[in-house]
């Protein structure tokens, strides 16, 4: 898969999450207060969810839309629905 501008746009967000995870790891090593660690884990998970939503939005606007134009959308829509079901569980 080539790197489109859509993919390039999420890289800074992923780097930020990566930094969050490193910070959480340090917090655990330092035996920081559990609630503080959980709060940071929740923030990191929400940040990853936002990245997932951006990528999913790009997929819908590019891949799924193109498949529908080619009258081959059923497979892409099914694939998308499976992904959404995994995302919300």
N, C-alpha and C positions, 0 to 999 in steps of 0.2 A: 504494500500500500504506500503510495507516495504521500509526501507530507504537504497537505493543503494549508491554506491560510487558517482554516478552521482548527486544524490540529495544532498549528503553531500558536494560536491564541490561548490554548489551555495549558501550554507548557509552564508559563509563570505560576499559574494556580497550582499545578502539580508540584512545582519546586517549593512553593509555600507550604503545602501539605507535608512534603518531605521534611522540611524544617520543623514543622509542628511535631511530627512523629519523633524526630531526634530529640526535641525538647521533652516530650513525654517520656522517652527512654531515660533521659537524664533524671527526670523527676522520680521515676521508679527506682533508679540506682541510688538516689539521694534519700529514698524512703520518705518522700513528701506525703502530705496529707491525702488520704485516699479520695476524698471528695474533689480535691483540686485536680487530681489525675483524671478522674472520671469526667470532670467538666472539660478538660483539654481533649480527651478522647472523643467526647460528644462533638466538640467544635471541629475536630479533624474529620470525623465521619460526615458531618454536614458539609464541610468543604468538598470532600470527595463526591458527595451526592450532587453538589452543584456542578462539578466537572462532568459527572455522568450525564446530567441533564443537558449541558451544553453540547456534549458529543452526540447525544441522542437527537437533539434538535437539529444539529447539522446533518445527521444521518437521514432524518425525515425529509429535510429540505433538499437534500442532494440525491442520495441513493434511492430512497423510497419514491420520491417524486419522479425521478427518471424512470424507474421500473414501471410506475403507473402509466407514464406517457408511452412506454413501449408495450403497454398492455400485459406486463409481466409482474404486476404489483402484488398479486396474491401471496407469492412466496415471501417477498420482502415484508409485507404486512404481518404475515404469520410469524416470521422471525422477530420482527419488532415487538409483537405482542408477547412472545416468549421472554424477550429481554425485559420488557416492562414488568411482567409477572415476577421475574427474579429480583428486579429492582425493588419492588414494593414489599417483598417478603422479608 
